[in-house]
């Protein structure tokens, strides 16, 4: 599959679990407060800054030979986080030409309806292509200790997304879009023994029963190929395992090196046991940057920093802008 080279890529963190505008950053990363000042903030106050929320949303702009193209990769859990943060950061929602929902979980799709509405309000009412997997709208939940099920908020069906202002692109196969600058992966093969998905997740069958559903086969990643650097891989939650994600990215583009991996690596809670093997096997990719976000967890971030150092590991935070 052809993937055009971008001269550079710029990522604005629209939604993330944490906020941090005080820690020092390298020159290619901008913190939240300078960004909101650039967008017009003149009085620093609680009402002027971004809010952290459990989820992830990235505005990714790839600068190609025909100019920049912008894609929204997830939009966090809720409408107010999108509107609050997007407005304060000066995100140009009218420039968003396509969107992708990485997998069927509320903390990645709950803010998408508001993001779509803001995009259509700014682009003259045009529907936004939205890349979806055909199975991500199935009802899901988490097995509770009392053997009951804690329901997850449902993901809209393709028809409902159409009513919300999207142009659904429903496929389980890999595709490219926006002048071939963005690669939306197909389903991610499960190769490693220690990356086991999301323990305890269940899905509801047509007869109302709940069955185990730990693998989240609807999860996919996004990638951009930066000239002279290599692939930047965006993995929103890595239920497939970040090592499996990067193995598939490398297999999809033989001969193209991996430059960076950004997103939630899902190494918190019941998946913390996989931290040692994950850190060990990440070394094989020779990544210039690891940008952990969302569900990575502080124990995994500490382990990554111990293994690869601050020049490689750059913790994410809402409002940050990464220029790679």
C-alpha positions as CSV (number, residue, x, y, z in Angstrom):
1,X,0.0,0.0,0.0
2,X,1.3,3.4,-0.9
3,X,1.9,5.9,1.9
4,X,3.0,9.4,0.9
5,X,5.8,11.0,2.8
6,X,5.0,14.1,4.9
7,X,7.5,16.8,5.5
8,X,6.5,16.9,9.1
9,X,3.6,16.2,11.4
10,X,2.0,18.3,14.1
11,X,-0.1,16.8,16.9
12,X,-2.3,18.8,19.2
13,X,-3.5,16.9,22.3
14,X,-7.2,17.7,22.4
15,X,-8.0,15.3,25.3
16,X,-5.8,13.3,27.7
17,X,-6.0,12.0,31.2
18,X,-3.5,14.5,32.7
19,X,-2.7,18.2,32.5
20,X,0.9,19.5,32.9
21,X,2.0,22.9,31.6
22,X,4.9,23.3,34.1
23,X,7.4,20.5,33.3
24,X,10.1,21.5,30.9
25,X,9.9,20.1,27.3
26,X,12.2,19.8,24.3
27,X,12.1,22.4,21.5
28,X,9.8,20.4,19.3
29,X,7.1,20.2,22.0
30,X,4.9,23.2,23.0
31,X,3.2,23.2,26.4
32,X,-0.5,24.1,26.9
33,X,-0.2,27.6,28.3
34,X,1.9,29.1,25.5
35,X,-0.6,27.5,23.1
36,X,-3.6,29.0,24.7
37,X,-1.8,32.4,24.9
38,X,-1.2,32.1,21.1
39,X,-5.0,31.4,20.7
40,X,-5.9,34.6,22.6
41,X,-5.8,34.0,26.3
42,X,-4.8,37.2,28.2
43,X,-5.8,36.3,31.8
44,X,-4.5,33.1,33.3
45,X,-7.3,31.5,35.3
46,X,-9.0,28.2,35.9
47,X,-11.6,29.0,33.3
48,X,-9.0,29.8,30.7
49,X,-7.1,26.5,30.7
50,X,-7.8,23.0,29.4
51,X,-9.5,20.2,31.4
52,X,-8.1,16.7,31.7
53,X,-10.5,13.8,31.2
54,X,-10.2,10.0,31.0
55,X,-9.7,9.4,27.3
56,X,-7.7,10.5,24.3
57,X,-8.2,12.8,21.3
58,X,-5.5,14.0,18.9
59,X,-5.7,16.5,16.1
60,X,-3.0,15.4,13.6
61,X,-1.8,17.6,10.8
62,X,0.5,16.1,8.1
63,X,2.3,18.6,5.9
64,X,2.5,16.9,2.4
65,X,3.6,18.0,-1.1
66,X,0.1,19.4,-1.8
67,X,-0.2,21.2,1.5
68,X,-1.4,20.3,5.0
69,X,-4.1,17.8,5.8
70,X,-5.7,17.3,9.2
71,X,-7.3,14.3,10.7
72,X,-9.0,13.8,14.1
73,X,-7.9,10.6,15.9
74,X,-10.5,9.9,18.6
75,X,-12.2,12.7,20.6
76,X,-12.1,11.6,24.2
77,X,-15.1,10.7,26.4
78,X,-17.5,13.6,26.5
79,X,-18.7,16.7,24.6
80,X,-17.6,19.4,27.1
81,X,-13.9,18.3,27.0
82,X,-13.8,18.7,23.2
83,X,-15.5,22.1,23.3
84,X,-13.7,23.4,26.3
85,X,-10.2,22.4,25.2
86,X,-10.7,22.9,21.5
87,X,-11.9,26.5,21.9
88,X,-9.1,27.4,24.3
89,X,-6.4,25.8,22.2
90,X,-7.7,27.5,19.0
91,X,-8.2,24.3,17.2
92,X,-9.5,24.9,13.6
93,X,-12.3,22.4,13.5
94,X,-13.1,23.5,10.0
95,X,-9.7,22.2,8.8
96,X,-10.5,18.6,10.0
97,X,-11.0,16.7,6.8
98,X,-11.5,13.2,8.2
99,X,-11.8,11.5,11.5
100,X,-11.0,8.0,12.9
101,X,-12.5,6.1,15.9
102,X,-9.8,3.8,16.9
103,X,-12.0,1.3,18.7
104,X,-15.5,0.9,20.2
105,X,-15.0,2.4,23.7
106,X,-16.8,5.4,25.2
107,X,-13.6,7.2,26.4
108,X,-12.6,7.6,22.7
109,X,-15.9,8.1,21.0
110,X,-18.0,10.0,23.5
111,X,-16.7,13.4,22.4
112,X,-16.9,12.6,18.6
113,X,-20.5,13.9,18.1
114,X,-19.5,17.3,19.5
115,X,-16.3,17.4,17.4
116,X,-18.3,16.5,14.3
117,X,-20.8,19.3,15.0
118,X,-18.0,21.8,15.5
119,X,-16.3,20.7,12.3
120,X,-19.5,21.1,10.3
121,X,-20.3,24.5,11.8
122,X,-16.8,25.7,10.7
123,X,-16.6,24.0,7.3
124,X,-19.9,25.2,5.8
125,X,-21.9,22.1,6.7
126,X,-19.9,19.4,5.0
127,X,-20.0,15.9,6.4
128,X,-16.7,14.5,7.7
129,X,-15.5,11.1,6.6
130,X,-15.3,8.9,9.7
131,X,-13.3,5.7,9.6
132,X,-15.0,2.9,11.5
133,X,-14.6,-0.9,12.0
134,X,-17.9,-2.8,11.4
135,X,-18.0,-4.4,14.9
136,X,-17.2,-1.4,17.1
137,X,-20.9,-0.6,17.9
138,X,-21.7,-3.9,19.6
139,X,-22.8,-3.5,23.2
140,X,-20.0,-4.0,25.7
141,X,-19.4,-4.0,29.4
142,X,-17.0,-5.1,32.2
143,X,-17.6,-8.2,34.3
144,X,-18.1,-7.0,37.9
145,X,-16.9,-8.8,41.0
146,X,-20.5,-9.7,41.9
147,X,-20.8,-11.5,38.5
148,X,-22.9,-8.7,37.2
149,X,-22.0,-6.5,34.2
150,X,-21.1,-2.8,34.3
151,X,-22.4,-1.6,31.0
152,X,-20.3,0.7,28.8
153,X,-21.9,3.6,27.0
154,X,-22.8,2.5,23.5
155,X,-21.0,3.5,20.4
156,X,-23.4,4.9,17.7
157,X,-24.2,2.7,14.6
158,X,-23.0,3.9,11.2
159,X,-26.5,5.2,10.5
160,X,-26.5,7.2,13.7
161,X,-23.0,8.6,12.8
162,X,-24.5,9.7,9.5
163,X,-27.2,11.6,11.3
164,X,-24.5,13.2,13.5
165,X,-22.7,14.7,10.5
166,X,-20.3,12.0,9.6
167,X,-19.7,10.2,6.3
168,X,-19.1,6.6,7.6
169,X,-16.3,4.6,6.0
170,X,-16.8,1.2,7.4
171,X,-14.1,-1.3,6.8
172,X,-11.9,-3.9,8.5
173,X,-9.2,-3.5,5.9
174,X,-6.3,-1.1,5.8
175,X,-6.8,2.1,3.8
176,X,-5.0,5.4,3.2
177,X,-6.6,8.8,3.0
178,X,-6.1,12.5,2.5
179,X,-3.5,12.4,-0.4
180,X,-2.3,9.1,1.0
181,X,-0.7,10.9,3.9
182,X,-2.6,8.9,6.6
183,X,-2.7,5.1,7.0
184,X,-5.6,3.6,8.8
185,X,-4.6,0.1,9.7
186,X,-6.6,-3.1,9.4
187,X,-7.1,-5.5,12.3
188,X,-4.0,-6.0,14.4
189,X,-2.6,-9.5,14.5
190,X,-2.0,-10.9,18.0
191,X,1.6,-12.3,18.1
192,X,2.9,-11.8,21.6
193,X,2.0,-14.2,24.5
194,X,1.8,-11.5,27.2
195,X,-0.5,-8.9,25.4
196,X,-3.9,-10.4,26.2
197,X,-6.3,-7.6,25.5
198,X,-8.7,-6.2,28.2
199,X,-9.4,-8.8,30.9
200,X,-13.0,-9.0,32.0
201,X,-14.5,-7.2,29.0
202,X,-17.7,-8.8,27.8
203,X,-20.1,-8.2,24.9
204,X,-23.8,-8.7,24.7
205,X,-25.3,-11.3,22.3
206,X,-28.6,-10.9,20.5
207,X,-30.3,-13.2,23.1
208,X,-29.2,-10.8,25.9
209,X,-26.4,-13.0,27.3
210,X,-22.9,-11.7,27.9
211,X,-19.8,-13.5,26.6
212,X,-16.1,-12.8,27.1
213,X,-14.7,-10.2,24.6
214,X,-11.1,-9.4,25.7
215,X,-9.4,-9.0,22.3
216,X,-11.2,-5.9,20.9
217,X,-10.5,-7.0,17.3
218,X,-12.0,-3.7,16.1
219,X,-9.0,-1.7,17.4
220,X,-6.8,-0.2,14.8
221,X,-3.9,2.3,14.6
222,X,-3.2,5.4,12.5
223,X,0.2,6.2,11.0
224,X,2.0,9.0,9.1
225,X,5.4,8.6,7.3
226,X,7.7,11.6,7.9
227,X,10.4,12.1,5.3
228,X,13.8,11.2,6.6
229,X,12.5,10.0,10.0
230,X,10.0,7.2,9.5
231,X,6.6,6.2,10.7
232,X,4.8,8.0,13.5
233,X,2.3,5.4,14.9
234,X,-0.8,6.5,16.9
235,X,-2.3,3.8,19.1
236,X,-5.1,5.2,21.1
237,X,-5.5,2.4,23.7
238,X,-3.3,-0.5,22.6
239,X,-5.6,-3.2,23.8
240,X,-3.9,-5.3,21.1
241,X,-0.6,-4.5,22.9
242,X,1.7,-1.7,21.8
243,X,4.3,-4.3,20.8
244,X,1.8,-6.1,18.5
245,X,0.8,-2.6,17.1
246,X,4.4,-1.8,16.2
247,X,5.1,-5.3,14.8
248,X,2.1,-4.8,12.5
249,X,3.2,-1.3,11.5
250,X,6.7,-2.6,10.7
251,X,5.3,-5.5,8.7
252,X,2.9,-3.2,6.8
253,X,5.8,-1.0,5.5
254,X,8.9,-3.1,5.1
255,X,12.0,-1.1,4.9
256,X,10.5,2.0,6.6
257,X,11.9,2.6,10.0
258,X,9.7,3.4,13.0
259,X,10.2,7.0,14.3
260,X,7.7,7.4,17.1
261,X,4.8,5.8,18.9
262,X,2.2,7.9,20.6
263,X,-1.0,7.2,22.6
264,X,-2.4,5.0,25.3
265,X,-0.3,1.9,25.9
266,X,-2.8,0.3,28.3
267,X,-0.3,-0.9,30.9
268,X,-2.3,0.2,34.0
269,X,-4.6,-1.9,36.2
270,X,-5.0,-5.6,35.2
271,X,-2.4,-5.3,32.4
272,X,0.5,-4.0,34.6
273,X,1.9,-7.5,34.7
274,X,2.9,-7.0,31.0
275,X,5.1,-4.0,31.7
276,X,8.5,-5.9,31.9
277,X,8.0,-7.8,28.7
278,X,6.6,-4.8,26.9
279,X,9.6,-2.6,27.9
280,X,12.0,-5.3,26.9
281,X,10.4,-5.9,23.5
282,X,10.0,-2.2,22.6
283,X,13.8,-1.9,22.4
284,X,13.8,-3.9,19.1
285,X,12.1,-1.0,17.3
286,X,14.8,1.7,17.9
287,X,12.2,4.4,18.3
288,X,13.3,8.0,18.5
289,X,10.3,8.9,20.6
290,X,7.8,7.2,22.8
291,X,4.9,9.5,23.8
292,X,2.8,7.6,26.4
293,X,-0.7,9.0,27.1
294,X,-4.1,8.2,28.5
295,X,-4.2,4.6,29.9
296,X,-0.4,3.9,30.0
297,X,-0.2,4.4,33.7
298,X,2.5,5.8,35.9
299,X,4.2,2.5,36.6
300,X,4.7,1.9,32.9
301,X,5.8,5.5,32.3
302,X,8.4,5.1,35.1
303,X,9.6,1.8,33.6
304,X,9.9,3.3,30.1
305,X,11.8,6.3,31.4
306,X,14.2,4.0,33.3
307,X,14.8,1.9,30.2
308,X,15.0,4.6,27.4
309,X,15.6,7.9,29.1
310,X,14.0,11.4,28.8
311,X,15.3,12.0,25.3
312,X,13.1,9.2,24.0
313,X,10.2,9.1,26.5
314,X,8.0,12.3,26.4
315,X,4.9,12.0,28.6
316,X,1.8,13.4,27.0
317,X,-0.6,16.0,28.5
318,X,-3.7,17.8,27.3
319,X,-2.9,20.9,25.4
320,X,0.6,19.9,24.4
321,X,1.7,20.2,20.7
322,X,4.2,17.8,19.3
323,X,6.1,18.7,16.1
324,X,7.8,15.6,14.7
